[in-house]
């Protein structure tokens, strides 16, 4: 029998459901597993921007620290749901990678125009601060977009997020971008280390014991780190010359605004809203919550509003904008832990790590192959979650055409970025291109109510 629309999917593999409160040790272990999945992607954008714009070391370190503090605050808002703000699910906030390229391009232009580092950063963060309010406003429009944001559209976005992230995962699997530069990319050492981590994660995920299942990713990463340490692959240089304590200071570098920069930032924020809808839908799916109906719309509105508010807070403190992270949906699927209370532990740990940069930057010493061994599987699960969302409302020939066209265009942009170089930047992102194509086709193609829909069988969920 097909699954009915609007009802949560069966999630027999969930060890702890949304409102369950795991014991302290289990909750802490699950929180660390989530942190290991997002920590390097969380601090990397600031490191990349700082390096590309040749920012002073202390400024880059401050951006990294504030990314962690803001992510902790944002995660706490998301999981607790204060009034209309927050999804009330295990939605983890982290730095939005989509802003990296734009920040570097805008910052480079500002430096060429004669601005110093303080003026440049204050402008970049200033336009991001104002733009974040657009996301908060967009949250109230979501209920009126039911014909636009359908399970088919949301599923395509989640699918494209997963497929796009796989490129990041497989790059790390082979050794990362540094390995490409030094000629060791795809070496037997890198492949062997990543493969070992992957096998350990798979082994523990197949066990019936909930404790070992929850710890599978962490155990795989720890084992991989130890082996990498023995092989001399761990670089401790990021730990040098860091301050002992970082104190958050609102608008530390001042506040400035530029309309040209704002228009580009606003475009990226539109993309982040689209991604947030897909990420939150995937979180609801893997957490055994409805992906249609009033509860779903309420969680979606609260989650997107929190996304905007968190970016307001983040950019005021001195971090790049934040968004809901897709990686954690893969962790929920693998560990079977969907309890929102895990987010409170994650939030506290992130704030602490942000205040003590030496502790936080230690995680950046994890070699790329170790991370890649775990990320390939997790990102693949995100793509599968997107397929499940598409199938949840039934799929007809019309939905199949929408999905095929959207994924084809999205992956086309990923494979050949220059193909739409003459179009606005919104169409040069694989996730956004796939999502916008799905929206357009969903509005244009006629419905055929007489055609029998194919539903996701409940048997496939077990």
N, C-alpha and C positions, 0 to 999 in steps of 0.2 A: 504494500500500500504506500502511496506517495505521502510525503510529509506535507502537512497543511501549512499554508502561508500564515505567518504571524505568530506561530507557536515556536518555542525554543526547540532546537534539535536535541535529540537524545545525546547525552554526554556521559555515558556509563563509565568512561575512563577518568572522570574528574575525581580526584582524591579529596580536595577541599573546594566546595562551591563558593559562590559569590559572598555570602554572608557568614560562612564558617570562620571560626577563629582557631587557627592551628596552634599547637603548643609552641612555646617560645623557641625551642631549638629548631623545630621544623620550619617555623616562620622565618627565623634568621637564615637558615640554610637556603630556603627558597628565595629570600631577598638577595642574598649574595649571588645566587644563580642568575637572577635578573640583572644584577649589576655587572657581572662578568660579561653578559651579552651586550650591554650598551655602553660600558664605561669608555672604551677606546673610541668608538664612534662619537661619544659625547664630547670628549676633550680634543679630538683631532681637528674639527673645523677651526677652533681658535688657534691651534698650532699652525695649521696651513695658512690661515689669513695672516697671522703674525709673521710667519716666515716670508710669505709672498710680498707683504707690504714693508718688510724690514723694520718691524716695530721693535722697540727696546725690550730686552728680556723681561724686565719687571712688568711692563704693560701686557705682554703676551701671557705671562704667568697670572696676572690679575684676570684677564679674560677667561682663562681656563678655570680658575677658582670660582668666579662668578657663574660660570656655566653650571658647575656642580651645585652651588647654593640655589640658584634659580630653578634648576631641575628638581631639587628636593622640595622647595616650596610649591612648585607647580604640581608635582606628584601628590603632595598632601592635599591640595585643593581638589584635584581630580577624584581621588578615592573617597574623600569624606563628603563631598557634595554639599556645599554651604548654600542653601536656598536654591536659586536657579543655576548656580555655578558648579560645574563638575559633572562627570558622567556617573559617578558612584560605582565604577568598575576599576579593575586593576589596569588603569591607563597610565603608563609611565611617560613623563615628559622629558625630552632631551633636545639638544641643539638641532635645528633644522639645517640639514646639509644643502638644501636648495639655495640657501643664501650665500654659500661660500664663493661661488663664481662671481655673483653680482657684487659682493663686498670687495673682492679683489679688483674687479674691473673699475668700479666706482672709486675705490681708494687710490688706485694707480693714477687715474685721471686727476684726482684732487692733488696728489703729490706733484704731478707734472705741472699743475696750475700754481704751485708754490705754497700749498698748505703744509704746515708742519704736522707731526704725528698727533698731537693733541687735538688740533682743529679738525683733522681728517676723521679721527675716531669719534669725536663729538658729533660730527655731521652724520656719519654712518649710523651711529646709534640713535641720533635724534630722529632721522627719517624712519628708522625701524620702530621707534617708540610710537610715533604718530600713526604709522601704518598698522600697528597691532590693534588699534581701535576699530579698524575696518573688519577684522576677524570677529570681534565681539558683536559688532552690528550685524554681520552676516548670520550669526547664530539665530537671530529672531526671524530671519527670512526663510530658514530651512523648512518650517512647517508648511509653507506655501509652495514648496518645491517638490511635492510628493510625486508629481508626474515626471519630474526630472531625475530625482535621486531615487531610482527604483533599485530593487535587488540586483537587476542586471547591470545597471550603471555602477553601483557600489562594488559589485563583484569584480567587474572589469578593473576598477581602480585598485582593489586589493591584489588582484592577479598581477597587474602591471607593477605594483610596488614590490611584490615577491620576486618577479622576474628581473626587475632592475637591481634589486639587492643581491641577487645571485652573482652578478658580475663582480660586486665588491667581495663576496665570499670566496669565489673561485680565484680571484686575484690574490687574496691573502693565502689561499690554499697553496698556491705556487711560490709564495715567498713575499708577496706584496710589491709595491712600486719601487721600494729600495732595491729589491732583488732584480728588477728589470734594469735598473741603472748599473748595477755591478756585475751583471751577467750570470747570476745564480738562479734566476727565475726558472721554476720547473725542475730544479736539481733533485736528485734522488734523496738528498738529505731533507729538503723542504717537503717533498711529496711523502716521504716516509713518516716524518713527524706529523704532518696534517692527517695522513691516513690512520696513524695510531690513535690520534685524538678522536677521529670520527668513529673508529671501531669501538673505542671505550664508551663513547656516548651512546652508540647503538646497543651495545651489550647491556648497559645499565637500564636503558629505556625499555628493554624487553623483559626485565625482571618484574615480578608481581609485587614485591615489597615496595610500598609507597615511599619509604625513606630513601631507598637506593634509587628509585626512579627520579625523585626530586633532586637528588645530588648528582645525577649522571653527568650533566653538563659541567658542573663545578669540578667533579672528580676528573673528567677528561681534560679540562683546561689545566688543572693543577699537575696532573701527571705529565702532560705535554710540556709544561713550564719547567718541571724538574729535569726532564730529559734534555730540553733545550739548554738549560743551565749547565748540564754535564758536557754538552757539545760545544759550549762556548758561544752560543747564539744570543745570549741575553746582553743587551746594551744598557748600562746603568748611567750613561751620560745625562739623560733627562733629569736625573735627580740632583745634579750639581747646581750650585748658586741659586737656590730657591729660598725665599723668606720663610721663617718659622711659622708665622701666622699671617693670615690675610683678613683684613677687616672690610666688610662691604661698605662702600660709600656711594650713595645715590648721585648720579651725574658727576662722577669723579673727574671726568675730563671736560666737563662743561656741557652745554646744549646748543646745537646749531641745526639749521634746517636748510634744505635745498630742494626745490621743486622737481628738478630733473631726476635727482636721485630718488625722490619720493615716488615718482611714477613707476620707476623700475621696481622699487621695493614693494609697492602696492600690487604689482603684477605677481610677484612671487608669493605674497600673502594670499592672493586668490588661489594660487596653486596649493598652498598649505591647507586652506579650508577644504579643498577637494580631497587632499590626502587624508586629512583628519576624519572626514566622513567615512572613507574606506577603512581606515585603521580602527575607528570606533565600532564600525559594523563587524569587523573581524573579531574584535574583542568580545562583543556581545555573542557572536557565534560560538567562539571557543569557550565562553563562560556559561553556556547553556541558557542564554537569555534571548528574548524575541528579537528578530531583526525587522519587524514591522509592528505597527500598532502604536498606541499612545505611550507605553513605557519606552519603546525604542526611540520615538521622536523626542521624548523628554530627555533621555540620556544623551542623545545626539546633540540636542540644543545646548545642554549643560556642558558637554564635553568640548564643543567648539567654542563656547563662550569662555571656558577655562583656558583653552588654547590661546585666545586673544589676550586675556588678562595676564596669563603667565608671561607672554612675550612683552607686555607692558612693563611688568616687574623686572624681567630679565634685562631688557635694554636699559631700563633706568639704573640698574645696578652695575651694568657694564658687560653684559653677556650678549652674544649673538641671539637672535630670536629662537624661540623654542617651538616644538610641536609634539604631538602624540607619536610615540615611536612604534613602528610596526614590528620590530624585532621581538618584542616581548610577547606578542601573540604566539609566536613559535615556541617560546619558553613555556607558556601556559599549556599549549597542546602537548608538549613533550613531558612536562612534569605532572600534569593533571591538577595543578594548583591554580584556581581562579579567584581565591579569596582576596577581596579588596583590602583587607587588613594588612596583607603583606606590603602594600604600598606605604603604610605608615613607617615600617622598618626601613624601607628603601629611602623614603624622604629623610629620615633622621640621619642615616648613614651618609647620604649625599651632602647634606649640610655640613656635617662634621668633616668630611673629606675636603669640602670646599674651603673650610676655615684653616685646614692644615694641608697645604699644597704638597708637602713632601710625601704624605700618605697617598694622596690622590694620584700624583704623577707616577707612583710605583707601578700602577696598573698599566701605564703606557709602555712599560718595559716588556710586556708579554709579546713574544715574537709573532709575526704575522701568520706563519703556518699553523701555530697553535690555535689562534683565533679562527682561521679559515676552516680548520677541521670541524669545528662546531657550527660555524655560521652557514656553511653550505646546506646542511640539513635543516637548520632553523628557517632559513630564507625560503627553501623549497616548500616547507610546510605552510608558509604564508601564502605562497602561490596556490597551494591546494585549498587553503581556506577560501580564497577568492572563487575558485571553481565551485565549492560547496555553496557559497552565497548565491552564485548565479543559478545553480540547480534548485535551490531551496524554494523559489517561487515558480518553478516549472520552466522548461525551455521548449520553445516551438521553433519553427524555421526562422521566424522573425528575430527571436533572441539569438539564435545561432549566427545569423548574418551580422547582427550588431556586434557580438563578441568577436567574431572572426575579423571583421573590418577594423574594429578598434584595436585589438591586439596586434594586428598586422601593421597598422600605422604606428602604434606605440613602439613596437620592436624595430620598425623601420627607422625611426628617429634614433633609437639606441644604437643601431648598427651603422647608420650613416647620418651623423648629426648635421652635416652640411646641407642635407636635402631641403630643409626648410629654413635655411639661414636668412633668407630675405623676408621671412614672416616675423611677427612679434615674438619676443622671447618666450611667451606663454606656449607657443607651438613647437618650441625646440627642446622641450622636456618630455621624455617618453611617457611618464605617468600622466602628465597633463594632456598630451596629445591623445593618448588612449582614452582618457576620461572625457575630454571634450567631444571626441568622435562618438563615444557611446551616448552622451547627452543629445547630440544633434540627431543621430539616427533614431534614438528612442522617441524623439519628438516628431520626426518626419515620417518614418515608416508606419504604414497602417496596421492596425490590429486585425487579427483573424480569430475571432472568438470560437469559430467552428472547428479549428484545428485542435487536436488532442495534444495537451502538454505532457512532457515527460518530466516526472518528478524524481528527486533524489530518494531512493529507497531507504527506509529506516534500517534495513539490513546492512547497508554500506557503512553505517556509522559505528558498527561494532567491530 
